[in-house]
Amino acid sequence: MSCPQLPTESENRPTKLLKNLSASGCHSEQRLRMRDSAVLSGLFALTVALLWLGGAFTGAFGGESDEPSHYVTGLMIRDYLAAGLPGDPVAFAKKFYLQYPNVAFGLWPPVYHIFSGVWMLVFGTGRISIMLMLASVTTAWALLFYTITRKVAGRTTAVVSAVLLVTLPATQAATASVMLDVGLAIAMLGAMAAYARYLQSERMKDACLFGVWAAGALLIKYNALALALVPPISILLTGRHHLWRTKSFWTPAAVVLVAAGPWYIVMRHFVQYAAEPGEAWPPVGRMLADNLMSIALLAGPVVFALAAVGAVLACLSMRGRVEQNTPLSLVLYVVSTATVLAIWLFHGVVYPIHSTRYLLSAAPAVLLLASVPLRHFMHDRHNLSRAMLALGGVAYAAFTFTVPQKKTSSWVEVADAVLAHGVPRGGAVLVSADGAGEGMLVAEIAMRDSRPNYFILRANKMLASQTLMGADYKQRYQTPVELMRALDAVPVSMAVVQPCSPKQCAGHEKLVAETARQLPERWRLLSVTTTKDGSPIQLYRIAGNEGKPARAFSLDMSHTIGGTLEKR
């Protein structure tokens, strides 16, 4: 909408005054939009720069063990859409899995994979496209945080907080990986803001909005179940116990059941399978201590100490407020406290697991709370406030900030070497490595393939049977003779082998290495690529199988689909 014209000399004084006020308000709104656009552009440029400095544009998708599966799953959805939705999606997925066995659709909720599939359909499947997608997701998270913070703490604090959020080492690591954590963090941040509005207004509309955000989070990742703890903790912190008896308090649960419940019911077998720990659950006390330490180190101990003080101040201030006159900023600080506690308790008690990326959704709440003591004690002491901010910035830069490096470029080189040495159309390549290594080769070959073309056979899947977390392990072949008979039956034309350490070597990995040593006339070494940590990755040609396409093989999928996938 264009601004009104400025008054002319012939117009009377009241008309001039009204036009001046309208034009001033319009230009002020335009300036705000321009500033917000500048913030958006700056956050995106900063995010991309950090990705580049960390080597994300040259590394394979393997910074986390699940990363290759998220890329390949999105790629499968992209191909299904590009083919015009060709019939039964389950049949399409099974056929795709036979060639690129790292599909995880169903093991995680569908929203992020569908989003990445649509992105790849529009912008391409290459590494640059994916990195820009990840940068866009993180920028959206930071922009939402900036928008929320600006309303309660002012524009300057909002800009500083958003920049800090983007530069956190945990944020950088999550941005550089095709993982679900930043997408989850967006939905959990939206849910936190919506619940603050509900506590302030107690309106049904705001309760429903919290339910929508929570349902969206649950359709991205299971860890969003931590949001179920936010309402009760918020009630305990605010003392508003009358809400237990209101319909609006329980409405979000109904919204979640309607919106996300069907997926969890239909996919309950996969949900349970993905949630299995693979070994005994760790002690709750240790998980609480480890996760508390990780939250404290998200933005550094100085910021965490400020956030802890801010949480105490906010909760004490909230207790003495008349409900109808409570400012939104104060309610948001209390709900931020509840969110941090909910995430900490969920991953310490309900689903005890320790990894910094599981706690990333707590970062905006920590940063928001850290601004409370500065604003509370230094409202009229600008020079002291600036000095404290500068001191905190120096401490963050010196002790917390770093650019995590993605050290997976060696698998990019291996994939290039495999194709450079010539894989026949429809040919099969065996890869024997840890789960992340096998997944990286699957993702790299699938990225380069015209699809469907090559068959990548994972030793973890073809030569053994085990659950997602490595339980119920069974080795399918026991001797080099049995193994070669199986490889020749496919036939396998090439093999990529990353030797394993003796303490972490599975039986089938030892068998592959032993077979390569005993049969050098069949296993002809073509090249060796050294990883960043000095581990060799060996590429072999299987003599006698050159130029032959894959004919038949089977994959044991009893733990997931309850049967076997067969290439005939």
VEXDREN-2710 file (C-alpha; in Angstrom, 1 decimal):
% VEXDREN-2710
k/r/px/py/pz
1/MET/0.0/0.0/0.0
2/SER/1.4/3.4/-1.0
3/CYS/1.8/6.3/1.4
4/PRO/-0.7/9.2/1.2
5/GLN/0.4/12.4/-0.6
6/LEU/1.9/15.2/1.4
7/PRO/-0.4/18.3/1.9
8/THR/-0.4/21.2/-0.5
9/GLU/-0.3/24.9/0.3
10/SER/-3.9/25.4/-0.7
11/GLU/-5.3/22.9/1.9
12/ASN/-6.6/24.1/5.2
13/ARG/-4.7/23.6/8.5
14/PRO/-6.7/20.6/9.9
15/THR/-6.3/18.7/6.5
16/LYS/-2.6/19.4/6.5
17/LEU/-2.2/18.1/10.0
18/LEU/-4.1/14.8/9.2
19/LYS/-2.1/14.2/6.1
20/ASN/1.2/14.9/7.9
21/LEU/0.3/12.4/10.6
22/SER/-0.8/9.8/8.1
23/ALA/2.3/10.2/6.0
24/SER/4.5/10.1/9.1
25/GLY/3.0/6.9/10.3
26/CYS/3.2/5.3/6.9
27/HIS/6.9/6.2/6.4
28/SER/7.6/4.9/10.0
29/GLU/6.0/1.6/9.1
30/GLN/8.0/1.4/5.9
31/ARG/11.2/2.1/7.9
32/LEU/10.3/-0.7/10.3
33/ARG/9.8/-3.1/7.4
34/MET/13.1/-2.1/5.9
35/ARG/14.8/-2.7/9.2
36/ASP/13.2/-6.1/9.5
37/SER/14.2/-6.9/6.0
38/ALA/17.8/-5.9/6.8
39/VAL/17.8/-8.1/9.9
40/LEU/16.5/-11.0/7.8
41/SER/19.1/-10.5/5.1
42/GLY/21.9/-10.1/7.7
43/LEU/20.9/-13.3/9.6
44/PHE/20.8/-15.3/6.4
45/ALA/24.2/-14.0/5.2
46/LEU/25.7/-14.7/8.6
47/THR/24.3/-18.2/8.7
48/VAL/25.6/-19.0/5.2
49/ALA/29.0/-17.5/6.0
50/LEU/29.3/-19.8/9.1
51/LEU/28.3/-22.8/7.1
52/TRP/31.0/-22.0/4.6
53/LEU/33.7/-21.4/7.3
54/GLY/32.7/-24.8/8.8
55/GLY/33.2/-26.7/5.6
56/ALA/29.5/-27.7/5.3
57/PHE/29.5/-26.9/1.5
58/THR/32.2/-29.5/0.9
59/GLY/31.3/-32.2/3.5
60/ALA/29.2/-35.3/3.1
61/PHE/25.9/-35.6/4.9
62/GLY/27.3/-37.4/7.9
63/GLY/28.0/-35.0/10.7
64/GLU/25.4/-37.0/12.7
65/SER/24.6/-40.7/12.3
66/ASP/21.0/-40.0/11.2
67/GLU/21.9/-37.2/8.7
68/PRO/22.3/-39.4/5.6
69/SER/18.9/-41.0/6.2
70/HIS/17.1/-37.7/6.4
71/TYR/18.6/-36.5/3.1
72/VAL/17.8/-39.8/1.3
73/THR/14.3/-39.8/2.7
74/GLY/13.7/-36.3/1.4
75/LEU/15.2/-37.3/-1.9
76/MET/12.8/-40.3/-2.2
77/ILE/9.8/-38.0/-1.6
78/ARG/11.2/-35.6/-4.2
79/ASP/11.4/-38.4/-6.8
80/TYR/7.9/-39.6/-5.9
81/LEU/6.6/-36.1/-6.5
82/ALA/8.6/-35.6/-9.7
83/ALA/7.3/-38.9/-11.1
84/GLY/3.7/-37.5/-10.7
85/LEU/2.7/-39.6/-7.6
86/PRO/3.0/-42.9/-9.4
87/GLY/0.6/-45.2/-7.5
88/ASP/1.3/-47.0/-4.2
89/PRO/3.8/-44.9/-2.2
90/VAL/4.8/-47.9/-0.1
91/ALA/5.7/-49.9/-3.2
92/PHE/7.7/-46.9/-4.5
93/ALA/9.5/-46.6/-1.1
94/LYS/10.4/-50.3/-1.1
95/LYS/11.9/-50.1/-4.6
96/PHE/13.8/-47.0/-3.7
97/TYR/15.1/-48.6/-0.6
98/LEU/16.6/-51.5/-2.5
99/GLN/18.8/-49.1/-4.4
100/TYR/19.5/-46.5/-1.7
101/PRO/19.0/-48.4/1.7
102/ASN/18.9/-45.4/4.0
103/VAL/15.2/-44.3/3.9
104/ALA/13.7/-43.4/7.3
105/PHE/10.2/-42.4/6.4
106/GLY/8.0/-43.6/9.3
107/LEU/10.8/-43.8/11.8
108/TRP/10.4/-40.0/12.2
109/PRO/7.3/-37.9/11.7
110/PRO/6.7/-36.7/8.1
111/VAL/6.7/-32.8/8.1
112/TYR/10.5/-32.2/7.7
113/HIS/11.0/-34.9/5.1
114/ILE/8.0/-33.6/3.1
115/PHE/9.4/-30.1/3.3
116/SER/12.9/-31.2/2.2
117/GLY/11.4/-33.2/-0.7
118/VAL/9.4/-30.2/-1.9
119/TRP/12.5/-28.0/-1.6
120/MET/14.6/-30.4/-3.6
121/LEU/11.9/-30.6/-6.3
122/VAL/12.0/-26.9/-6.7
123/PHE/15.6/-26.0/-6.0
124/GLY/17.5/-29.2/-6.8
125/THR/19.1/-32.1/-4.9
126/GLY/22.7/-30.9/-4.8
127/ARG/24.8/-30.0/-1.8
128/ILE/24.5/-26.2/-2.3
129/SER/20.7/-26.4/-2.5
130/ILE/20.5/-28.4/0.7
131/MET/22.9/-26.1/2.5
132/LEU/20.8/-23.1/1.5
133/MET/17.7/-25.0/2.7
134/LEU/19.3/-25.5/6.1
135/ALA/20.4/-21.9/6.2
136/SER/16.9/-20.8/5.4
137/VAL/15.4/-22.9/8.2
138/THR/17.9/-21.5/10.8
139/THR/17.2/-18.0/9.6
140/ALA/13.5/-18.5/10.0
141/TRP/14.1/-19.7/13.6
142/ALA/16.3/-16.7/14.3
143/LEU/13.8/-14.3/12.7
144/LEU/10.9/-15.7/14.7
145/PHE/13.0/-15.3/17.9
146/TYR/13.9/-11.7/16.8
147/THR/10.2/-10.9/16.3
148/ILE/9.2/-12.3/19.7
149/THR/12.1/-10.6/21.6
150/ARG/11.6/-7.3/19.9
151/LYS/8.0/-7.0/21.3
152/VAL/9.2/-7.5/24.9
153/ALA/12.8/-6.3/25.0
154/GLY/13.2/-3.8/22.2
155/ARG/14.8/-3.9/18.8
156/THR/18.5/-3.7/19.8
157/THR/18.2/-6.6/22.3
158/ALA/16.3/-8.6/19.7
159/VAL/19.0/-8.1/17.1
160/VAL/21.8/-9.0/19.5
161/SER/19.9/-12.1/20.7
162/ALA/19.1/-13.3/17.2
163/VAL/22.7/-12.9/16.1
164/LEU/23.8/-14.8/19.3
165/LEU/21.3/-17.6/18.5
166/VAL/22.7/-18.1/15.0
167/THR/26.3/-18.1/16.2
168/LEU/25.9/-20.6/19.0
169/PRO/28.2/-23.6/18.3
170/ALA/25.2/-25.9/18.8
171/THR/23.2/-23.9/16.3
172/GLN/26.0/-24.0/13.8
173/ALA/26.4/-27.8/14.2
174/ALA/22.7/-28.3/13.7
175/THR/22.5/-26.0/10.7
176/ALA/25.3/-27.8/9.0
177/SER/23.5/-31.2/9.3
178/VAL/20.4/-32.4/7.5
179/MET/18.7/-33.1/10.9
180/LEU/15.3/-32.3/12.4
181/ASP/16.5/-30.3/15.4
182/VAL/16.2/-26.7/14.1
183/GLY/12.9/-27.4/12.5
184/LEU/11.7/-28.7/15.8
185/ALA/13.1/-25.7/17.6
186/ILE/11.0/-23.4/15.4
187/ALA/7.8/-25.1/16.3
188/MET/8.7/-25.2/20.0
189/LEU/9.6/-21.5/20.0
190/GLY/6.2/-20.8/18.5
191/ALA/4.5/-23.0/21.1
192/MET/6.3/-21.1/23.9
193/ALA/5.2/-17.7/22.7
194/ALA/1.6/-19.0/22.1
195/TYR/1.4/-20.4/25.7
196/ALA/2.7/-17.1/27.1
197/ARG/-0.2/-15.3/25.3
198/TYR/-2.6/-17.9/26.7
199/LEU/-1.4/-17.4/30.3
200/GLN/-1.8/-13.6/29.9
201/SER/-5.3/-13.7/28.3
202/GLU/-6.7/-17.2/29.2
203/ARG/-8.5/-17.0/25.8
204/MET/-9.5/-20.2/24.0
205/LYS/-8.0/-18.9/20.8
206/ASP/-4.5/-18.7/22.3
207/ALA/-4.9/-22.2/23.9
208/CYS/-5.8/-23.6/20.4
209/LEU/-2.8/-21.8/18.9
210/PHE/-0.5/-23.5/21.4
211/GLY/-2.0/-26.8/20.5
212/VAL/-1.4/-26.2/16.8
213/TRP/2.2/-25.3/17.4
214/ALA/2.7/-28.3/19.6
215/ALA/1.0/-30.6/17.0
216/GLY/3.4/-29.2/14.4
217/ALA/6.4/-29.9/16.6
218/LEU/5.2/-33.5/17.2
219/LEU/4.9/-34.0/13.5
220/ILE/8.6/-33.0/13.1
221/LYS/10.2/-35.0/15.9
222/TYR/9.2/-37.0/19.0
223/ASN/11.2/-34.8/21.3
224/ALA/8.4/-32.3/21.1
225/LEU/6.6/-34.4/23.7
226/ALA/8.6/-32.2/26.2
227/LEU/6.0/-29.5/25.4
228/ALA/3.5/-31.6/27.5
229/LEU/5.4/-30.5/30.6
230/VAL/5.3/-26.7/29.8
231/PRO/1.6/-26.1/30.9
232/PRO/1.8/-27.8/34.3
233/ILE/5.2/-26.3/35.1
234/SER/3.9/-22.9/34.1
235/ILE/0.9/-23.2/36.4
236/LEU/3.1/-24.2/39.3
237/LEU/5.5/-21.3/38.6
238/THR/2.6/-18.7/38.3
239/GLY/0.3/-20.1/41.0
240/ARG/-2.7/-19.9/38.6
241/HIS/-4.2/-23.2/39.8
242/HIS/-7.7/-22.2/38.8
243/LEU/-6.7/-23.0/35.2
244/TRP/-6.7/-26.8/36.0
245/ARG/-10.5/-26.6/36.1
246/THR/-10.9/-24.6/32.8
247/LYS/-11.8/-26.1/29.4
248/SER/-9.2/-23.9/27.7
249/PHE/-6.3/-25.5/29.7
250/TRP/-7.1/-28.9/28.3
251/THR/-8.0/-27.8/24.8
252/PRO/-4.4/-28.0/23.4
253/ALA/-4.3/-31.7/24.3
254/ALA/-7.4/-32.2/22.2
255/VAL/-5.9/-30.2/19.3
256/VAL/-2.7/-32.3/19.4
257/LEU/-4.7/-35.6/19.5
258/VAL/-6.7/-34.6/16.4
259/ALA/-3.8/-33.1/14.4
260/ALA/-0.9/-35.4/15.3
261/GLY/-2.7/-38.4/16.8
262/PRO/-3.5/-40.2/13.6
263/TRP/0.1/-40.3/12.5
264/TYR/1.3/-41.8/15.8
265/ILE/-1.5/-44.3/15.8
266/VAL/-0.8/-45.5/12.2
267/MET/3.0/-45.5/12.7
268/ARG/3.0/-46.7/16.3
269/HIS/5.2/-49.7/15.4
270/PHE/7.9/-47.4/13.8
271/VAL/7.6/-44.9/16.7
272/GLN/8.3/-47.6/19.2
273/TYR/11.1/-49.1/17.1
274/ALA/12.8/-45.7/16.7
275/ALA/12.5/-45.0/20.5
276/GLU/14.3/-48.1/21.6
277/PRO/17.6/-47.2/23.3
278/GLY/19.5/-50.3/22.1
279/GLU/20.9/-50.9/25.6
280/ALA/19.9/-50.3/29.2
281/TRP/18.6/-46.8/30.0
282/PRO/21.3/-44.6/31.6
283/PRO/20.9/-43.5/35.2
284/VAL/18.4/-40.6/35.6
285/GLY/20.7/-38.7/38.0
286/ARG/23.6/-38.8/35.5
287/MET/21.3/-37.7/32.7
288/LEU/19.9/-34.7/34.7
289/ALA/23.5/-33.6/35.6
290/ASP/24.9/-34.0/32.1
291/ASN/21.9/-32.3/30.4
292/LEU/22.1/-29.4/32.9
293/MET/25.7/-28.9/32.1
294/SER/25.0/-28.9/28.3
295/ILE/22.2/-26.3/28.8
296/ALA/24.6/-24.2/30.8
297/LEU/27.2/-24.4/28.0
298/LEU/24.8/-23.7/25.1
299/ALA/25.6/-20.0/25.3
300/GLY/28.3/-20.1/27.9
301/PRO/28.3/-20.0/31.7
302/VAL/28.0/-16.2/31.9
303/VAL/24.8/-16.1/29.8
304/PHE/23.4/-19.1/31.7
305/ALA/24.1/-17.4/35.0
306/LEU/22.2/-14.3/33.8
307/ALA/19.4/-16.6/32.6
308/ALA/19.2/-18.3/36.0
309/VAL/18.9/-14.9/37.8
310/GLY/16.4/-13.8/35.2
311/ALA/14.2/-16.9/35.8
312/VAL/14.2/-16.3/39.5
313/LEU/13.3/-12.6/39.1
314/ALA/10.6/-13.3/36.6
315/CYS/8.9/-16.0/38.8
316/LEU/9.1/-13.8/41.9
317/SER/7.6/-10.8/40.0
318/MET/4.9/-13.0/38.5
319/ARG/3.7/-14.2/41.9
320/GLY/2.9/-10.7/43.1
321/ARG/1.0/-9.7/40.0
322/VAL/-2.8/-9.2/39.5
323/GLU/-3.6/-11.6/36.7
324/GLN/-5.5/-9.1/34.6
325/ASN/-2.7/-6.6/34.6
326/THR/0.3/-8.9/34.0
327/PRO/2.4/-7.7/31.0
328/LEU/3.1/-10.1/28.2
329/SER/6.9/-9.8/28.7
330/LEU/6.7/-11.1/32.3
331/VAL/4.5/-14.0/31.3
332/LEU/6.9/-14.9/28.4
333/TYR/9.9/-14.9/30.8
334/VAL/8.1/-17.3/33.1
335/VAL/7.0/-19.6/30.3
336/SER/10.6/-19.5/29.0
337/THR/11.7/-20.8/32.4
338/ALA/9.1/-23.5/32.2
339/THR/10.3/-24.5/28.7
340/VAL/13.9/-24.9/29.8
341/LEU/12.8/-27.0/32.8
342/ALA/10.5/-29.1/30.6
343/ILE/13.2/-29.9/28.1
344/TRP/15.7/-30.6/30.9
345/LEU/13.3/-32.9/32.7
346/PHE/12.1/-34.7/29.6
347/HIS/15.6/-35.7/28.5
348/GLY/16.7/-36.4/32.0
349/VAL/13.8/-38.4/33.3
350/VAL/11.0/-39.2/30.7
351/TYR/13.4/-40.0/27.9
352/PRO/16.8/-40.0/29.4
353/ILE/19.4/-39.3/26.7
354/HIS/22.3/-36.9/26.4
355/SER/23.3/-34.9/23.4
356/THR/23.5/-31.1/23.0
357/ARG/21.3/-31.1/19.9
358/TYR/18.4/-32.5/21.8
359/LEU/18.6/-29.4/24.0
360/LEU/18.9/-26.9/21.2
361/SER/15.2/-25.9/21.5
362/ALA/16.0/-24.4/25.0
363/ALA/18.5/-21.9/23.6
364/PRO/16.0/-19.1/22.7
365/ALA/14.5/-19.3/26.2
366/VAL/17.9/-19.1/27.8
367/LEU/18.9/-16.1/25.7
368/LEU/15.6/-14.4/26.5
369/LEU/15.9/-14.9/30.2
370/ALA/19.5/-13.6/30.2
371/SER/18.2/-10.2/29.2
372/VAL/16.0/-9.9/32.3
373/PRO/18.6/-9.0/35.0
374/LEU/20.3/-6.5/32.8
375/ARG/16.9/-4.7/32.1
376/HIS/15.9/-5.1/35.8
377/PHE/19.0/-3.7/37.4
378/MET/20.4/-1.3/34.8
379/HIS/17.3/0.3/33.3
380/ASP/18.7/3.8/34.0
381/ARG/22.4/3.0/34.0
382/HIS/23.1/2.9/30.3
383/ASN/26.9/3.1/30.5
384/LEU/27.0/0.3/33.1
385/SER/24.6/-1.8/30.9
386/ARG/26.8/-1.3/27.9
387/ALA/29.9/-2.3/29.8
388/MET/28.3/-5.4/31.1
389/LEU/27.1/-6.3/27.6
390/ALA/30.6/-5.7/26.2
391/LEU/32.1/-7.9/29.0
392/GLY/29.6/-10.7/28.3
393/GLY/30.4/-10.4/24.6
394/VAL/34.1/-10.7/25.2
395/ALA/33.5/-13.8/27.5
396/TYR/31.3/-15.4/24.8
397/ALA/33.8/-14.8/22.0
398/ALA/36.7/-16.0/24.1
399/PHE/35.3/-19.1/25.8
400/THR/32.1/-20.2/23.9
401/PHE/32.1/-19.1/20.3
402/THR/33.7/-21.4/17.8
403/VAL/33.0/-22.6/14.2
404/PRO/32.5/-26.4/14.3
405/GLN/34.1/-28.1/11.4
406/LYS/32.3/-30.7/9.3
407/LYS/35.1/-33.3/8.7
408/THR/33.3/-35.6/6.2
409/SER/34.7/-34.5/2.9
410/SER/36.6/-37.8/2.5
411/TRP/33.4/-39.6/1.7
412/VAL/32.7/-37.1/-1.1
413/GLU/36.1/-38.1/-2.5
414/VAL/35.2/-41.8/-2.2
415/ALA/31.9/-41.4/-4.0
416/ASP/33.7/-39.5/-6.8
417/ALA/36.3/-42.3/-7.0
418/VAL/33.6/-45.0/-7.2
419/LEU/31.9/-43.4/-10.2
420/ALA/35.3/-42.5/-11.8
421/HIS/36.3/-46.1/-11.9
422/GLY/33.1/-47.0/-13.6
423/VAL/30.1/-48.7/-12.1
424/PRO/28.0/-50.5/-14.7
425/ARG/24.4/-49.3/-15.2
426/GLY/22.3/-51.2/-12.6
427/GLY/25.6/-52.3/-11.0
428/ALA/26.0/-53.0/-7.2
429/VAL/28.5/-51.5/-4.8
430/LEU/29.1/-52.9/-1.3
431/VAL/30.0/-50.5/1.4
432/SER/31.3/-51.8/4.8
433/ALA/31.8/-49.1/7.4
434/ASP/30.1/-47.8/10.5
435/GLY/26.4/-46.7/10.2
436/ALA/27.3/-43.1/9.4
437/GLY/30.0/-44.0/6.8
438/GLU/27.7/-46.4/5.0
439/GLY/24.9/-43.8/5.0
440/MET/27.2/-41.1/3.6
441/LEU/28.1/-43.2/0.6
442/VAL/24.5/-44.1/-0.1
443/ALA/23.6/-40.4/0.1
444/GLU/26.5/-39.3/-2.1
445/ILE/25.9/-41.8/-4.8
446/ALA/22.1/-41.1/-4.7
447/MET/22.9/-37.4/-5.1
448/ARG/25.0/-38.1/-8.2
449/ASP/22.8/-40.8/-9.7
450/SER/20.2/-40.1/-12.4
451/ARG/17.9/-42.5/-10.3
452/PRO/17.1/-45.3/-10.5
453/ASN/20.4/-46.6/-11.5
454/TYR/23.0/-48.0/-9.0
455/PHE/22.5/-50.4/-6.1
456/ILE/24.4/-49.5/-3.0
457/LEU/24.5/-52.5/-0.6
458/ARG/25.1/-51.7/3.0
459/ALA/27.1/-54.4/4.8
460/ASN/25.1/-53.6/8.0
461/LYS/21.9/-54.6/6.1
462/MET/23.0/-57.3/3.7
463/LEU/25.6/-59.2/5.7
464/ALA/23.9/-59.0/9.1
465/SER/20.6/-58.5/10.8
466/GLN/20.1/-56.0/13.7
467/THR/17.8/-53.4/15.0
468/LEU/18.3/-49.6/14.4
469/MET/20.4/-49.3/17.6
470/GLY/22.4/-52.5/17.0
471/ALA/20.4/-55.0/19.2
472/ASP/19.6/-58.6/18.2
473/TYR/22.7/-58.8/16.0
474/LYS/23.0/-61.8/13.7
475/GLN/25.8/-62.4/11.2
476/ARG/24.5/-64.0/8.0
477/TYR/27.8/-65.3/6.6
478/GLN/30.7/-66.9/8.5
479/THR/33.5/-67.6/6.1
480/PRO/35.2/-65.8/3.1
481/VAL/33.9/-68.6/0.8
482/GLU/30.3/-68.0/1.9
483/LEU/30.7/-64.2/1.6
484/MET/32.1/-64.4/-1.9
485/ARG/29.4/-66.8/-3.0
486/ALA/26.8/-64.2/-1.8
487/LEU/28.6/-61.3/-3.5
488/ASP/29.0/-63.2/-6.8
489/ALA/25.3/-64.1/-6.7
490/VAL/24.3/-60.4/-6.8
491/PRO/26.9/-59.7/-8.4
492/VAL/28.8/-57.0/-6.6
493/SER/31.2/-55.1/-8.9
494/MET/33.0/-52.8/-6.3
495/ALA/33.4/-52.7/-2.6
496/VAL/34.2/-49.7/-0.3
497/VAL/35.7/-50.7/3.0
498/GLN/36.6/-48.6/6.0
499/PRO/38.6/-50.8/8.5
500/CYS/37.1/-50.7/12.0
501/SER/38.9/-50.6/15.3
502/PRO/39.2/-54.0/17.0
503/LYS/37.0/-52.9/20.0
504/GLN/34.1/-51.7/17.8
505/CYS/34.3/-54.2/14.9
506/ALA/31.2/-56.2/14.2
507/GLY/31.5/-59.8/13.0
508/HIS/30.6/-59.0/9.4
509/GLU/33.1/-56.2/9.2
510/LYS/35.9/-58.5/10.3
511/LEU/34.7/-61.0/7.7
512/VAL/34.9/-58.4/4.9
513/ALA/38.4/-57.4/5.9
514/GLU/39.5/-61.0/6.2
515/THR/38.1/-61.8/2.7
516/ALA/39.9/-58.9/1.1
517/ARG/43.2/-60.1/2.7
518/GLN/42.8/-63.8/1.7
519/LEU/41.6/-63.2/-1.9
520/PRO/43.7/-60.4/-3.3
521/GLU/43.2/-61.8/-6.8
522/ARG/39.5/-61.1/-6.5
523/TRP/39.7/-58.0/-4.3
524/ARG/41.8/-55.6/-6.4
525/LEU/42.6/-52.4/-4.6
526/LEU/41.9/-49.3/-6.7
527/SER/42.4/-46.4/-4.3
528/VAL/42.7/-45.4/-0.7
529/THR/41.2/-42.2/0.7
530/THR/42.3/-41.0/4.1
531/THR/39.7/-39.4/6.5
532/LYS/40.4/-36.3/8.6
533/ASP/41.2/-38.5/11.6
534/GLY/43.7/-40.6/9.6
535/SER/41.4/-43.6/8.9
536/PRO/41.8/-45.2/5.4
537/ILE/38.8/-45.9/3.2
538/GLN/39.6/-48.6/0.6
539/LEU/38.0/-49.0/-2.8
540/TYR/38.2/-52.4/-4.4
541/ARG/37.1/-53.9/-7.7
542/ILE/35.7/-57.4/-7.4
543/ALA/37.4/-59.2/-10.3
544/GLY/35.1/-61.3/-12.4
545/ASN/32.1/-59.1/-11.7
546/GLU/33.1/-56.1/-13.8
547/GLY/30.5/-54.7/-16.0
548/LYS/27.7/-56.9/-14.6
549/PRO/24.4/-55.4/-13.4
550/ALA/22.8/-56.6/-10.2
551/ARG/20.5/-59.5/-10.7
552/ALA/19.2/-60.6/-7.3
553/PHE/19.7/-60.0/-3.5
554/SER/17.6/-59.7/-0.4
555/LEU/17.6/-57.4/2.6
556/ASP/16.2/-58.6/6.0
557/MET/13.7/-56.0/7.1
558/SER/11.9/-58.0/9.8
559/HIS/12.5/-55.4/12.5
560/THR/10.7/-52.7/10.5
561/ILE/8.3/-54.0/7.9
562/GLY/8.2/-57.5/9.2
563/GLY/9.6/-59.2/6.1
564/THR/12.3/-59.3/3.4
565/LEU/12.9/-57.0/0.5
566/GLU/14.1/-58.7/-2.6
567/LYS/15.7/-57.6/-5.8
568/ARG/14.8/-60.2/-8.5
END
